[in-house]
Amino acid sequence: MISGWTAVVDRGDLTKTEVLHDERSTELGDCEILLRVSHVGLTANNVTYGVIGDLIGYWKFFPVDAEGRGVIPVWGFADVVDSTLDAIPTGTRVYGYLPMASHLVVRAKLTSSGFVDTADHRAELPAVYNSYLVTSQDPAYDPEQEDLQVLYRPLFMTSFLLADQLADNDFHGARTVVLSSASSKTAFGTAQCLRGSGVRLVGLTSPRNVAFTESLGLYDTVLPYDAQVDVEPSVYLDFSGSADLRSALHDRLGSSLVKDISIGLTQQKASADPRSEFFFAPEQLRKRTTDWGPDGFAQRFGTAWRAFTAQAGDWVGIAHHSGPDELVEVWQAVLAGKANPNTADVITF
């Protein structure tokens, strides 16, 4: 038996959290692996997992026996502490989709880069979330950049795929891209991918974040939310989920707003606005894996990732935390919008 813990949230009120402690059996079935979660990143992206957990199925990844409660997924590193597979021995370090918990048991099917979890409850969920990379087999892995990886890699994958989809559709005829929550990591990762692509990038942010967002050097124009954007053919990338901001932009731009795409939901409300379409990164990932092949996709993403990480370390400082109590504190701060855009949170379990 091992002592473990799981941080659960109320699915109807994400501010209500509790850390459940328990004793867990170490007995494993065929092809099972026991992971000890090492450290993870926590950003506004994780809020999205909770807000649209029922729509996309995020609550299904790490189910708990707790009425009306669920586990928020996070990205990070874990170590194998027991294994029934010779190819994945104890001590193997992996990167992937993890629970806010001390441990995770997976039913592993080997791949060229690691393994996938084939547990019954994950069978119908998007494959990208079920794949785990063994660090010794990951060409993008750098042990000196683990903090950047847990914070940025999942967000930057969304940024990369979103930028690629826009370019693949010739920006829907627009030559200006307006991004809300422009100081957020997924937004400025998208801006970094779009630099040099021939579109004008306009970042919208809160007044207190204007200076930081300008300092990134990624946007052609940075404006506070209450400023008027120029009326010209535009695509709106909504990383905030603000209904008021969406309405203001539609009123201002009218027919010049050729496409409205929702990506993030930092304001904790799922949008059902028919004027906006939701960007689901796994769909574009499947398309480009078919178009380019797995190796071709990995090469293109790797090139973009290295260009991003070459700069990202200078943009944002890392705030380190430890244990479930500090994890909950960070979660509450992110939910309340108190997170500082020039710092990012990494939690060691």
C-alpha positions in Angstrom: 0.0 0.0 0.0 1.1 3.6 -0.7 -0.2 6.9 0.7 -1.6 9.1 -2.0 -3.8 12.2 -2.5 -6.1 13.7 -5.1 -7.3 17.3 -5.5 -11.0 17.4 -6.5 -13.2 20.3 -7.5 -16.9 20.8 -7.5 -17.9 20.5 -11.2 -20.6 23.1 -10.8 -18.4 25.5 -8.8 -14.7 25.3 -9.6 -13.8 27.4 -6.6 -14.8 24.6 -4.2 -11.8 22.3 -3.8 -10.8 19.5 -1.5 -7.7 17.3 -1.2 -8.6 13.6 -0.6 -6.0 11.4 1.1 -6.1 7.7 0.7 -4.1 4.4 0.8 -3.7 2.8 -2.6 -2.9 -0.8 -3.5 0.3 -1.2 -5.5 -1.0 -4.4 -7.1 -1.0 -4.0 -10.9 -2.8 -5.9 -13.7 -1.4 -6.9 -17.0 0.3 -4.1 -19.0 -0.3 -1.6 -16.1 2.2 1.0 -14.9 2.1 3.0 -11.7 3.2 6.6 -12.2 4.3 9.0 -9.4 3.5 12.5 -10.6 6.6 14.7 -10.3 5.7 18.3 -11.3 3.2 20.1 -13.5 2.3 23.5 -14.8 -0.9 25.3 -14.0 -2.3 28.0 -16.2 -5.6 29.5 -17.4 -5.7 26.7 -19.9 -6.6 24.3 -17.1 -9.6 26.5 -16.3 -10.9 25.7 -19.7 -10.7 22.0 -19.0 -13.0 22.5 -16.1 -15.4 25.0 -17.8 -16.1 22.8 -20.8 -15.4 19.5 -19.0 -18.8 18.0 -19.9 -18.8 19.3 -23.5 -15.5 17.8 -24.5 -15.2 15.0 -22.0 -12.3 16.3 -19.8 -13.9 15.0 -16.6 -13.7 11.5 -18.0 -9.9 11.2 -18.1 -9.4 10.8 -14.3 -12.8 9.8 -12.8 -13.3 9.8 -9.0 -15.9 8.2 -6.8 -17.2 11.6 -5.6 -20.7 12.8 -6.4 -20.6 16.0 -8.4 -16.9 16.4 -8.2 -14.0 15.8 -10.7 -10.3 16.1 -11.3 -8.8 18.9 -13.4 -6.2 17.5 -15.9 -2.7 19.1 -16.0 0.4 18.5 -18.1 3.6 17.5 -16.6 6.2 14.9 -15.8 5.9 11.6 -13.9 8.2 8.8 -12.9 7.4 5.1 -13.2 7.5 3.6 -9.7 6.2 0.1 -10.7 5.6 -1.6 -14.0 4.5 -4.9 -15.5 6.2 -4.0 -18.9 9.9 -4.7 -19.3 10.1 -1.9 -22.0 9.0 0.7 -19.4 11.0 -0.1 -16.3 10.9 1.5 -12.9 12.6 4.9 -13.0 11.4 5.8 -16.5 10.5 9.5 -16.8 7.5 10.4 -18.9 5.7 13.6 -20.1 1.9 13.7 -20.6 -1.6 14.4 -19.4 -1.9 13.9 -15.7 -4.4 14.3 -12.8 -4.1 16.7 -9.9 -3.0 13.8 -7.9 0.0 12.1 -6.5 -0.3 8.9 -8.5 -1.8 7.5 -11.7 -2.2 3.9 -13.0 -2.3 3.5 -16.7 -2.8 0.5 -19.0 0.0 0.9 -21.4 0.3 0.0 -25.1 3.8 0.7 -26.4 4.4 3.2 -29.1 7.6 4.4 -30.9 7.8 7.3 -28.5 6.4 5.8 -25.3 3.0 4.5 -24.7 -0.7 5.2 -24.7 -3.2 4.6 -21.9 -5.8 2.1 -23.2 -7.9 2.1 -20.0 -11.6 1.5 -20.9 -12.8 4.9 -19.7 -10.3 6.6 -22.0 -11.0 4.6 -25.1 -13.3 7.1 -26.8 -11.3 10.2 -25.7 -9.0 12.2 -28.1 -5.8 10.2 -28.6 -3.5 13.2 -28.2 -4.4 13.3 -24.5 -3.8 9.5 -24.0 -0.2 9.5 -25.3 2.8 9.6 -23.0 6.3 10.4 -24.1 9.3 8.7 -22.6 11.8 11.5 -22.2 14.7 9.4 -23.4 12.8 8.9 -26.7 11.6 12.5 -27.1 13.9 14.6 -29.4 12.3 17.8 -28.0 13.1 16.9 -24.4 15.7 19.0 -22.6 16.2 18.3 -18.9 17.2 21.9 -18.3 13.9 23.1 -19.7 11.3 20.9 -17.9 9.7 24.0 -16.4 9.1 25.5 -19.8 7.8 22.3 -21.2 5.2 21.7 -18.5 4.0 25.3 -18.8 4.2 25.9 -22.5 4.3 22.8 -24.6 0.6 21.9 -24.4 -0.4 25.5 -24.8 2.0 26.0 -27.7 0.7 22.9 -29.4 -2.7 24.7 -29.5 -1.0 27.9 -30.6 0.8 26.1 -33.4 -2.2 24.3 -34.7 -4.5 27.4 -34.5 -2.0 29.5 -36.4 -1.6 26.7 -38.9 -5.3 26.4 -39.4 -5.7 30.1 -40.0 -2.8 30.1 -42.6 -4.2 27.0 -44.2 -7.5 28.9 -44.8 -5.7 32.1 -46.0 -7.0 33.8 -42.8 -10.5 33.6 -44.2 -9.8 36.6 -46.4 -8.7 38.8 -43.5 -5.4 40.4 -43.1 -5.8 41.4 -39.4 -6.0 39.0 -36.5 -7.4 40.3 -33.2 -6.5 38.3 -30.1 -8.2 38.8 -26.7 -6.3 37.9 -23.4 -3.3 38.8 -25.4 -1.0 38.5 -22.4 -2.0 34.8 -22.0 0.5 32.1 -22.9 -1.7 30.5 -25.6 -2.5 33.9 -27.2 1.1 35.1 -27.4 2.3 31.7 -28.5 -0.2 32.0 -31.4 1.1 35.5 -32.1 4.6 34.2 -32.2 3.6 31.6 -34.8 1.9 34.2 -36.9 4.7 36.6 -37.0 5.9 37.2 -40.5 2.8 35.5 -42.1 1.5 38.8 -43.6 -1.2 39.6 -41.1 -1.5 42.5 -38.7 -1.7 41.3 -35.1 -3.8 43.3 -32.6 -3.6 42.2 -29.0 -6.4 43.1 -26.6 -5.7 42.9 -22.9 -6.6 44.5 -19.5 -5.1 47.9 -18.9 -2.7 46.5 -16.2 -1.3 44.0 -18.7 -0.7 46.4 -21.6 2.9 47.2 -20.7 3.8 43.5 -20.3 2.1 42.5 -23.6 3.9 45.3 -25.5 7.2 44.1 -24.0 6.8 40.8 -25.7 7.3 42.4 -29.1 4.9 40.0 -30.8 1.9 42.3 -31.6 1.8 45.1 -34.1 -0.7 46.9 -31.8 -1.6 46.3 -28.2 -4.9 47.9 -26.9 -6.8 47.9 -23.6 -10.2 46.2 -23.9 -12.2 49.4 -23.9 -10.2 50.8 -26.9 -11.7 50.9 -30.4 -10.1 48.6 -33.0 -9.8 49.6 -36.6 -12.6 48.6 -38.9 -11.0 46.3 -41.4 -11.5 42.6 -42.5 -10.5 40.8 -39.3 -10.5 37.4 -37.6 -11.2 37.4 -33.9 -9.4 34.8 -31.7 -11.2 34.7 -28.4 -9.0 33.5 -25.6 -11.1 35.1 -22.8 -14.7 33.9 -23.3 -16.0 37.4 -22.6 -19.5 37.8 -24.0 -19.4 41.6 -23.6 -16.2 41.9 -25.5 -17.5 39.7 -28.3 -20.6 41.8 -28.7 -18.6 45.0 -28.7 -16.3 43.7 -31.5 -19.3 42.5 -33.5 -21.0 45.9 -33.1 -17.8 47.7 -34.0 -16.6 45.6 -37.0 -19.9 44.4 -38.4 -19.4 42.5 -41.6 -15.7 43.2 -41.5 -15.4 40.5 -38.8 -15.1 37.6 -41.1 -14.5 34.9 -38.5 -14.9 34.5 -34.8 -13.1 31.6 -33.1 -13.2 30.7 -29.4 -10.2 29.0 -27.9 -9.9 29.8 -24.2 -12.5 30.4 -21.5 -10.6 32.2 -18.8 -13.9 33.8 -17.6 -15.3 30.4 -16.6 -18.4 30.5 -18.8 -18.9 28.1 -21.8 -19.9 30.2 -24.8 -23.0 29.1 -26.7 -22.9 32.1 -29.0 -23.7 31.0 -32.5 -21.5 33.8 -33.9 -18.4 32.0 -32.7 -17.0 28.5 -33.6 -14.9 26.5 -31.1 -11.4 25.6 -32.1 -10.6 22.0 -31.1 -6.9 21.4 -31.5 -7.0 17.6 -31.9 -9.0 17.9 -35.1 -6.3 20.1 -36.8 -3.7 17.7 -35.4 -5.4 14.7 -37.1 -5.6 16.7 -40.3 -1.9 17.7 -40.3 -0.7 14.2 -39.3 -2.6 12.9 -42.3 -1.2 15.7 -44.6 2.4 15.6 -43.4 2.7 12.2 -41.8 3.7 11.8 -38.1 7.4 12.5 -38.8 6.7 15.5 -40.9 4.4 17.0 -38.3 7.0 16.3 -35.5 9.6 18.1 -37.6 7.5 21.2 -38.2 6.3 21.4 -34.6 9.8 20.9 -33.3 11.2 23.8 -35.4 8.4 26.1 -34.2 8.9 24.9 -30.6 12.6 25.5 -30.5 12.0 29.0 -31.9 9.5 29.7 -29.2 11.5 28.4 -26.3 14.6 30.4 -27.4 12.6 33.5 -26.4 10.0 32.2 -23.8 12.5 32.0 -21.0 13.0 35.7 -21.1 9.3 36.6 -21.2 8.1 34.9 -18.0 9.6 34.1 -14.7 8.9 30.8 -13.0 7.2 30.6 -9.6 7.8 27.3 -7.9 5.3 25.7 -5.5 5.2 22.3 -3.7 2.5 19.9 -2.5 -1.3 19.7 -2.7 -2.0 22.7 -0.5 0.0 25.0 -2.6 -1.5 23.5 -5.7 -4.9 24.4 -4.5 -3.7 28.0 -3.7 -2.4 28.4 -7.2 -5.6 27.0 -8.6 -7.7 29.5 -6.7 -5.5 32.4 -7.8 -5.8 31.3 -11.5 -9.5 31.0 -11.2 -9.8 34.5 -9.6 -7.7 36.0 -12.4 -5.0 37.0 -9.9 -2.2 35.3 -11.8 0.5 37.7 -12.9 1.1 37.4 -16.7 4.9 37.8 -16.3 5.1 34.8 -13.9 4.1 31.2 -14.4 3.4 28.5 -11.9 5.0 25.1 -11.6 4.0 22.8 -8.8 6.1 19.9 -7.5 4.1 17.0 -6.2 
